[in-house]
């Protein structure tokens, strides 16, 4: 497995945000082997649920085993599928928190569906917001790495300009961009 999971500080921030926000439904896009999923699940209320979406069936199965070992599998559903398709299937304003750590080149495409799916007061947290990481480990090659950097920068511009979202960077190894869906546009 590539070492592309979030760092421990980012995991603790995710757990803290989840515990503070107290969402009844959390969605994670990009499971890998479940490291960030465990932090998110540990921050959940006992009656809350987390759905994590992973396109690779082998990684999804590894995540299921890790979630079981961590004692949080009863709160988590691992879905194998395309993140954008899954987001599109969600009801509007039905999710309290979304953690975005999937295909970086699709971040801007995810933004519209994430904003639609979030309930007012909901949080959208995007990983790798500093756009200076080594994304070549994820998809290989300098061209792909440059494309991912461009996409992350484009996402940063789009989310900070989006009506109805209040956004700020949080310092982690690769940066988190945290956005709050406002109760009203403005």
C-alpha positions as CSV (number, residue, x, y, z in Angstrom):
1,X,0.0,0.0,0.0
2,X,1.3,3.5,-0.7
3,X,1.8,5.6,2.4
4,X,-0.7,8.3,1.4
5,X,-2.9,8.2,4.5
6,X,-3.5,11.4,6.6
7,X,-1.0,12.2,9.3
8,X,-1.9,11.6,13.0
9,X,-2.6,15.3,13.6
10,X,-5.1,15.4,10.7
11,X,-6.7,12.3,12.1
12,X,-7.1,13.9,15.5
13,X,-8.5,17.0,13.9
14,X,-11.1,14.9,12.1
15,X,-12.0,13.1,15.3
16,X,-12.3,16.5,17.1
17,X,-14.4,18.1,14.4
18,X,-16.7,15.1,14.3
19,X,-17.1,15.1,18.1
20,X,-17.8,18.9,18.1
21,X,-20.2,18.9,15.2
22,X,-22.0,15.7,16.4
23,X,-23.4,14.8,12.9
24,X,-25.8,11.9,12.6
25,X,-24.5,11.0,9.2
26,X,-20.9,11.4,7.9
27,X,-19.6,10.5,4.5
28,X,-16.0,9.9,3.6
29,X,-14.8,9.8,0.0
30,X,-11.6,7.7,-0.4
31,X,-11.2,5.0,2.3
32,X,-7.8,3.5,1.4
33,X,-7.2,1.1,4.3
34,X,-9.4,2.9,6.8
35,X,-7.0,5.0,8.8
36,X,-9.0,8.3,8.6
37,X,-12.2,6.3,8.8
38,X,-11.2,5.1,12.3
39,X,-10.6,8.6,13.5
40,X,-14.0,9.8,12.1
41,X,-15.8,6.8,13.6
42,X,-14.2,7.4,17.0
43,X,-15.6,11.0,17.0
44,X,-19.2,9.9,16.3
45,X,-22.1,9.7,18.7
46,X,-23.1,6.2,19.5
47,X,-26.2,6.5,17.3
48,X,-24.5,8.2,14.3
49,X,-23.3,6.5,11.1
50,X,-20.4,6.8,8.8
51,X,-20.4,5.7,5.1
52,X,-17.0,5.5,3.5
53,X,-16.7,5.1,-0.3
54,X,-13.7,3.4,-1.9
55,X,-13.4,2.5,-5.6
56,X,-10.9,-0.4,-5.1
57,X,-12.5,-3.6,-3.8
58,X,-9.3,-4.9,-2.3
59,X,-8.7,-1.7,-0.3
60,X,-12.3,-1.7,0.8
61,X,-11.9,-5.2,2.2
62,X,-8.7,-4.3,4.0
63,X,-10.5,-1.3,5.5
64,X,-13.3,-3.5,6.7
65,X,-10.8,-5.7,8.5
66,X,-9.0,-2.7,10.1
67,X,-12.4,-1.2,11.2
68,X,-13.3,-4.5,12.9
69,X,-9.9,-4.6,14.7
70,X,-10.3,-1.0,15.8
71,X,-13.8,-1.8,17.2
72,X,-15.7,0.8,15.1
73,X,-17.1,-1.4,12.3
74,X,-20.6,-1.3,13.9
75,X,-20.8,2.4,13.0
76,X,-19.3,2.2,9.5
77,X,-20.6,1.1,6.1
78,X,-17.9,0.6,3.5
79,X,-19.3,1.1,0.0
80,X,-17.3,0.0,-3.1
81,X,-18.0,2.5,-5.9
82,X,-17.4,5.8,-7.6
83,X,-17.4,8.7,-5.2
84,X,-19.2,11.2,-7.5
85,X,-21.9,8.6,-8.3
86,X,-22.4,8.0,-4.6
87,X,-22.6,11.7,-3.8
88,X,-25.1,12.2,-6.6
89,X,-27.4,9.5,-4.9
90,X,-27.6,11.4,-1.6
91,X,-30.6,13.4,-0.7
92,X,-30.1,17.2,-0.5
93,X,-29.1,18.5,2.9
94,X,-28.9,15.0,4.4
95,X,-25.3,14.8,5.6
96,X,-23.8,16.5,8.6
97,X,-20.1,16.1,7.6
98,X,-18.1,15.0,4.5
99,X,-14.4,14.2,4.5
100,X,-13.0,14.4,1.0
101,X,-9.8,12.4,0.3
102,X,-10.5,10.8,-3.0
103,X,-9.2,11.6,-6.6
104,X,-7.7,15.1,-6.3
105,X,-8.4,15.8,-10.0
106,X,-12.1,15.5,-9.2
107,X,-12.2,17.7,-6.1
108,X,-13.9,20.6,-8.0
109,X,-16.5,18.2,-9.4
110,X,-17.2,16.8,-5.9
111,X,-17.7,20.3,-4.5
112,X,-21.1,21.0,-6.1
113,X,-22.5,17.6,-4.9
114,X,-20.9,17.9,-1.5
115,X,-22.5,21.4,-1.0
116,X,-25.8,20.1,-2.1
117,X,-25.7,17.0,0.2
118,X,-24.6,18.9,3.3
119,X,-27.2,20.1,5.8
120,X,-27.0,23.7,6.9
121,X,-24.3,23.9,9.6
122,X,-22.6,20.8,8.0
123,X,-18.8,20.5,7.5
124,X,-16.9,19.7,4.4
125,X,-13.3,18.8,5.1
126,X,-10.8,18.3,2.2
127,X,-7.4,16.7,2.6
128,X,-4.2,17.7,0.8
129,X,-5.3,21.3,0.6
130,X,-1.7,22.7,0.6
131,X,-1.1,21.2,-2.9
132,X,2.6,20.6,-2.3
133,X,2.5,17.0,-1.4
134,X,4.1,14.1,-3.3
135,X,1.0,13.0,-5.1
136,X,3.1,11.0,-7.6
137,X,2.9,8.2,-5.0
138,X,-0.8,8.0,-5.6
139,X,-0.9,8.0,-9.4
140,X,2.7,8.0,-10.5
141,X,4.6,10.4,-12.7
142,X,5.4,14.1,-12.8
143,X,2.5,14.9,-15.2
144,X,-0.1,13.4,-12.9
145,X,1.5,15.1,-9.9
146,X,1.3,18.5,-11.7
147,X,-2.3,17.8,-12.7
148,X,-3.3,17.0,-9.1
149,X,-1.6,20.1,-7.7
150,X,-3.5,22.2,-10.3
151,X,-6.7,20.6,-9.3
152,X,-6.2,21.1,-5.6
153,X,-5.4,24.8,-6.2
154,X,-8.5,25.1,-8.3
155,X,-10.5,23.5,-5.6
156,X,-9.1,25.9,-3.0
157,X,-10.1,28.9,-5.1
158,X,-13.6,27.4,-5.8
159,X,-14.4,26.5,-2.2
160,X,-13.2,29.8,-0.7
161,X,-15.3,31.7,-3.3
162,X,-18.4,29.5,-3.0
163,X,-21.5,31.2,-1.8
164,X,-22.9,29.7,1.3
165,X,-19.6,28.2,2.5
166,X,-17.2,29.7,5.1
167,X,-13.7,28.1,4.6
168,X,-10.3,28.1,6.4
169,X,-7.1,26.1,6.1
170,X,-6.0,24.0,9.0
171,X,-2.3,23.1,9.3
172,X,-1.5,19.4,9.0
173,X,1.3,17.7,7.0
174,X,-0.6,18.2,3.7
175,X,-3.3,20.6,5.0
176,X,-7.0,20.4,5.5
177,X,-9.5,22.9,4.0
178,X,-12.5,23.0,6.3
179,X,-15.7,24.5,5.1
180,X,-18.9,25.2,7.0
181,X,-22.2,25.3,5.1
182,X,-23.9,28.5,6.3
183,X,-27.5,28.6,7.4
184,X,-28.0,31.3,4.7
185,X,-25.9,32.5,1.6
186,X,-23.6,35.3,2.6
